[in-house]
């Protein structure tokens, strides 16, 4: 093999190594993939309706950070809470550890039997726990808008904790 061909081969190999390094830089480390439930008090605002209710979402997280919310429920003292129906499951997304967010696609909510309907995608902030990772992880919904609705509140993991790292 000539020196010129060897140089090209070395440059090509260096390029492959650099690309692999870039791919690995976006790797995600999910501690304890599995099924989780997150719960908390949230405020839903839609058109002429505002209600503070307890929201519970359950779903699966795999080792790549893919999330599939498979079920959820709304409860609370407000009469509106009993008239909020979560639909369109599964809601899906992939955690982005570079900015600790979780975009969720396909979120659907009906209020008062369809009098108000909201659908779209939301982005939730994710924390491995505050002030330390040993504290329960939570999702922060900060005026997350979807359709004519928005939701605000924190949903904390119930039971076994999950941590996601870049």
C-alpha positions as CSV (number, residue, x, y, z in Angstrom):
1,X,0.0,0.0,0.0
2,X,1.4,3.4,-0.9
3,X,2.0,6.2,1.6
4,X,-0.7,8.3,-0.1
5,X,-3.3,5.5,0.3
6,X,-2.2,4.9,4.0
7,X,-2.8,8.6,4.7
8,X,-6.3,8.4,3.2
9,X,-7.1,5.3,5.2
10,X,-5.8,6.9,8.5
11,X,-7.9,10.1,7.8
12,X,-10.9,7.9,7.0
13,X,-10.4,5.9,10.3
14,X,-10.1,9.1,12.3
15,X,-13.3,10.4,10.7
16,X,-15.1,7.3,11.7
17,X,-13.8,7.5,15.3
18,X,-14.8,11.1,15.5
19,X,-18.3,10.3,14.3
20,X,-18.7,7.5,16.7
21,X,-17.6,9.8,19.5
22,X,-20.3,12.3,18.5
23,X,-22.9,9.6,18.5
24,X,-21.8,8.4,21.9
25,X,-21.9,12.0,23.2
26,X,-25.7,11.9,22.9
27,X,-26.0,8.5,24.7
28,X,-28.4,8.4,27.6
29,X,-28.1,6.6,30.9
30,X,-31.5,5.5,32.4
31,X,-31.1,4.1,35.8
32,X,-33.8,1.4,36.4
33,X,-35.9,1.4,33.2
34,X,-39.4,0.1,33.9
35,X,-43.0,1.1,34.6
36,X,-43.5,4.3,36.7
37,X,-46.3,6.4,38.1
38,X,-45.9,10.1,38.5
39,X,-48.5,12.1,40.5
40,X,-49.1,15.6,41.7
41,X,-51.4,18.6,41.9
42,X,-51.8,20.4,38.6
43,X,-53.9,23.3,37.3
44,X,-55.5,22.9,34.0
45,X,-56.7,26.0,32.1
46,X,-58.9,25.7,29.0
47,X,-61.1,28.4,27.5
48,X,-63.6,29.2,30.3
49,X,-62.5,26.4,32.6
50,X,-59.7,26.4,35.2
51,X,-59.4,23.5,37.7
52,X,-56.8,22.4,40.2
53,X,-56.8,18.6,40.3
54,X,-54.6,15.6,41.2
55,X,-53.1,14.1,38.1
56,X,-51.6,10.6,37.9
57,X,-49.8,9.3,34.8
58,X,-48.4,5.8,34.5
59,X,-46.1,4.6,31.7
60,X,-43.0,2.8,30.6
61,X,-39.4,4.1,30.3
62,X,-36.8,2.0,28.4
63,X,-33.0,2.1,28.6
64,X,-32.9,4.6,25.7
65,X,-35.1,7.1,27.4
66,X,-38.2,6.4,25.3
67,X,-41.4,7.1,27.3
68,X,-44.8,5.7,26.7
69,X,-47.6,7.0,29.0
70,X,-50.2,4.3,28.9
71,X,-52.8,5.4,31.4
72,X,-53.7,8.4,33.6
73,X,-56.4,9.7,35.8
74,X,-57.7,13.0,37.2
75,X,-59.3,13.5,40.7
76,X,-59.9,16.2,43.2
77,X,-62.5,18.2,45.1
78,X,-63.5,20.4,42.2
79,X,-66.5,19.3,40.3
80,X,-64.5,20.0,37.1
81,X,-61.9,17.4,38.1
82,X,-64.5,14.6,37.8
83,X,-65.3,15.8,34.3
84,X,-61.8,15.7,32.8
85,X,-61.0,12.7,30.7
86,X,-57.5,11.8,29.5
87,X,-57.5,10.2,26.1
88,X,-55.3,9.2,23.1
89,X,-53.0,6.9,25.0
90,X,-50.2,6.1,24.6
91,X,-48.6,9.5,24.8
92,X,-45.0,9.1,23.6
93,X,-41.7,10.9,23.7
94,X,-38.0,10.6,24.3
95,X,-36.2,12.2,27.2
96,X,-33.6,14.8,26.2
97,X,-30.9,14.7,28.9
98,X,-29.0,17.6,27.3
99,X,-31.6,20.0,28.7
100,X,-33.6,17.7,31.0
101,X,-36.9,17.8,29.1
102,X,-39.4,15.3,27.9
103,X,-41.5,16.2,24.9
104,X,-44.8,14.2,24.9
105,X,-46.7,13.7,21.7
106,X,-50.4,12.9,21.3
107,X,-51.8,14.4,24.5
108,X,-55.6,14.5,24.5
109,X,-58.0,15.8,27.1
110,X,-61.8,16.2,27.0
111,X,-63.6,18.3,29.5
112,X,-67.4,18.1,30.2
113,X,-67.9,15.2,27.7
114,X,-66.2,17.0,24.8
115,X,-67.5,20.5,25.4
116,X,-63.9,21.5,25.6
117,X,-61.3,19.4,23.8
118,X,-57.5,19.9,23.8
119,X,-54.9,17.9,21.9
120,X,-51.3,18.4,20.9
121,X,-47.8,18.0,22.2
122,X,-46.3,19.3,25.4
123,X,-42.8,19.6,26.8
124,X,-42.2,18.8,30.5
125,X,-39.0,19.6,32.4
126,X,-37.4,16.6,34.2
127,X,-35.5,16.6,37.4
128,X,-33.7,13.7,39.0
129,X,-34.5,15.2,42.4
130,X,-34.0,18.4,44.3
131,X,-31.6,19.2,46.0
132,X,-29.9,15.8,45.1
133,X,-30.5,12.9,42.8
134,X,-31.4,10.8,45.9
135,X,-34.6,12.8,46.2
136,X,-37.7,11.7,44.2
137,X,-37.6,12.5,40.5
138,X,-40.3,14.7,39.1
139,X,-41.7,16.3,35.9
140,X,-42.3,20.1,35.9
141,X,-45.2,21.3,33.8
142,X,-44.8,25.0,33.5
143,X,-47.8,26.4,31.6
144,X,-47.3,23.5,29.1
145,X,-49.7,24.4,26.3
146,X,-51.6,21.9,24.0
147,X,-54.4,23.2,21.8
148,X,-56.4,25.7,23.8
149,X,-55.3,24.1,27.1
150,X,-52.4,24.6,29.4
151,X,-51.3,22.7,32.5
152,X,-49.0,23.7,35.4
153,X,-47.7,21.6,38.3
154,X,-45.2,19.0,39.3
155,X,-45.6,15.3,39.0
156,X,-43.4,13.3,41.4
157,X,-42.4,9.7,41.0
158,X,-44.2,7.2,43.2
159,X,-42.3,4.2,44.7
160,X,-39.0,3.3,43.0
161,X,-37.1,6.3,41.7
162,X,-35.8,6.8,38.2
163,X,-32.8,8.9,37.2
164,X,-31.8,9.9,33.6
165,X,-28.4,11.2,32.8
166,X,-26.7,12.4,29.6
